[in-house]
Amino acid sequence: MMTNNLLVCSLLVGLLSLGAAGGVQAQSATIGDAPATAADRAADSTAVQPLPWARLSAEQRTALARFEGEWDSLPAQRQNRLVRGADRWLAMDPERRTAARERFERWQDLPPEQRRLARERLRQFQDLPPEERARVRESFRKFQQLPPEQRRKLRERWQRATQAERQRMLEQRRQRLEQRRLQQQQRSPNN
């Protein structure tokens, strides 16, 4: 349980250190070398057929123009993943596209080791059970609602903490949550 909590917090802090959860997902919102999402991996595991360039819509071809010369030599799984990315891109409104471009530029500016760690954390997050992923998302949503200065202080505190200190913080948080749960149960008329 504690190792799982540490993993969840590590994932959350890793996402936060990129500026937002979307920082890692920015790769998926743009077209190209994005890591496979869980849906992409599931789709890739099934037999997929190559997609001829001519069968793509005009919008998809425009979005994927940089791949035109090599399209026929790409594996069918990558072609399909790129088309799904292009479709996500085309479905975005202009503001979301601008935000995605900015996140992608920040992603490109990260050192390779930081990108590798972010990809690893994303894979770990995708491998969590759905209820754990929901918990991480909810924690992140609450974190985003904090004032910027408080978020910065919390990030710094977590990053400075040793493994033992992080374990202690997580245990204290778990105990507080358990106390709240018990208090709510006592107040509930169904008990």
C-alpha positions in Angstrom: 0.0 0.0 0.0 2.7 2.5 1.0 4.8 1.7 -2.1 1.7 2.3 -4.3 1.1 5.6 -2.5 4.7 6.6 -3.1 4.3 5.7 -6.8 1.1 7.7 -7.1 2.7 10.8 -5.4 5.9 10.3 -7.5 3.7 10.3 -10.6 1.8 13.3 -9.5 4.9 15.3 -8.6 6.5 14.2 -11.9 3.5 15.5 -13.8 3.5 18.7 -11.7 7.2 19.3 -12.3 6.4 19.6 -16.0 3.9 22.4 -15.2 0.7 20.4 -15.6 -0.5 16.9 -16.3 -1.0 18.1 -19.8 2.7 18.6 -20.0 3.3 14.9 -20.5 0.1 14.5 -22.5 1.2 17.4 -24.7 3.0 14.8 -26.7 -0.2 12.9 -27.3 -2.0 16.1 -28.3 0.6 16.8 -30.9 1.5 14.7 -33.9 4.7 12.7 -34.1 6.8 11.0 -31.6 4.2 10.8 -28.8 4.4 7.7 -26.5 1.6 5.3 -27.0 -1.4 5.8 -24.8 -3.2 2.8 -23.2 -5.7 3.0 -26.1 -2.9 3.2 -28.6 -1.2 0.1 -27.1 -4.4 -1.8 -27.1 -5.1 -0.9 -30.8 -1.5 -1.7 -31.7 -1.8 -5.1 -30.2 -4.5 -6.1 -32.6 -3.7 -6.8 -36.3 -3.9 -3.5 -38.1 -3.7 -2.8 -41.8 -1.4 -0.2 -43.4 -3.2 3.0 -44.3 -2.5 4.2 -47.9 -1.7 7.9 -47.9 -4.3 8.5 -50.5 -7.1 7.1 -48.2 -6.4 9.8 -45.6 -8.6 12.8 -45.6 -7.2 16.1 -46.9 -7.1 17.4 -43.3 -5.3 14.3 -42.0 -2.8 14.6 -44.9 -2.2 18.3 -44.0 -1.7 17.5 -40.3 0.7 14.6 -41.2 2.5 16.3 -44.1 5.9 15.8 -42.6 5.4 12.1 -42.8 4.3 12.0 -46.5 7.7 10.9 -47.9 8.1 8.1 -45.5 4.5 7.1 -45.0 4.6 3.9 -46.9 7.6 2.6 -45.1 6.1 3.3 -41.6 4.8 0.2 -39.7 1.0 0.0 -39.8 0.7 0.5 -36.1 2.6 3.8 -36.3 0.5 4.9 -39.2 -2.7 4.2 -37.2 -1.3 5.9 -34.1 -0.4 9.0 -36.2 -3.8 9.1 -37.7 -5.4 8.9 -34.3 -3.1 11.8 -33.2 -4.1 13.8 -36.2 -7.7 13.2 -35.5 -7.3 14.4 -31.9 -5.4 17.5 -33.2 -8.1 18.3 -35.8 -10.8 18.0 -33.1 -9.1 20.7 -31.0 -10.3 24.3 -31.0 -7.6 27.0 -31.7 -7.0 27.8 -28.0 -6.3 24.1 -27.2 -4.0 23.8 -30.2 -2.0 26.8 -29.1 -1.8 25.4 -25.6 -0.7 22.0 -27.0 1.9 23.6 -29.2 3.3 25.5 -26.1 3.4 22.3 -24.0 5.1 20.4 -26.9 7.7 23.1 -27.1 8.3 22.9 -23.4 8.6 19.1 -23.8 11.1 19.5 -26.7 13.2 21.7 -24.4 13.4 19.1 -21.7 16.7 17.2 -21.4 16.5 13.6 -22.7 16.7 12.2 -19.2 13.8 14.2 -18.0 11.7 13.2 -21.0 12.6 9.5 -20.4 11.5 9.9 -16.7 8.3 11.6 -17.8 7.5 8.8 -20.3 8.2 6.2 -17.6 5.9 8.0 -15.2 3.2 8.2 -17.8 3.5 4.4 -18.4 3.3 3.8 -14.7 0.3 6.0 -14.4 -1.4 4.2 -17.3 -0.7 0.9 -15.7 -2.4 1.9 -12.4 -5.9 0.5 -11.7 -8.7 2.9 -12.8 -9.5 3.9 -9.2 -5.8 4.8 -8.5 -5.7 6.9 -11.7 -8.9 8.7 -10.6 -7.3 9.4 -7.2 -4.2 10.9 -8.9 -6.4 13.0 -11.2 -8.5 14.2 -8.2 -5.3 15.1 -6.2 -4.0 16.9 -9.2 -7.3 18.8 -9.6 -7.1 19.9 -6.0 -3.5 20.8 -6.4 -4.3 23.0 -9.4 -6.8 24.9 -7.3 -4.2 26.0 -4.8 -2.6 29.5 -5.2 0.6 29.4 -7.3 2.9 30.2 -4.4 1.5 27.4 -2.3 1.9 24.9 -5.3 5.5 26.1 -5.7 6.2 25.5 -2.0 4.6 22.1 -2.0 6.6 21.1 -5.1 9.9 22.2 -3.5 9.1 20.5 -0.2 8.4 17.2 -1.9 11.5 17.5 -4.1 13.7 18.2 -1.1 12.3 15.4 1.0 14.2 12.1 1.4 12.5 8.8 0.6 11.8 8.3 4.4 10.3 11.8 4.7 8.1 11.2 1.7 6.9 7.9 3.2 6.2 9.7 6.5 4.2 12.5 4.7 2.2 9.9 2.8 1.4 8.0 6.0 0.3 11.1 7.7 -1.9 12.0 4.8 -3.4 8.5 4.8 -4.2 8.7 8.5 -5.9 12.1 8.0 -8.0 10.7 5.2 -8.9 7.7 7.2 -9.9 9.9 10.2 -12.2 12.0 7.8 -13.7 8.8 6.4 -14.5 7.5 9.9 -16.0 10.9 11.0 -18.2 10.9 7.9 -19.4 7.4 8.7 -20.3 8.4 12.2 -22.3 11.4 10.9 -24.0 9.3 8.3 -27.6 8.4 9.2 -27.2 5.0 7.5 -25.0 3.7 10.3 
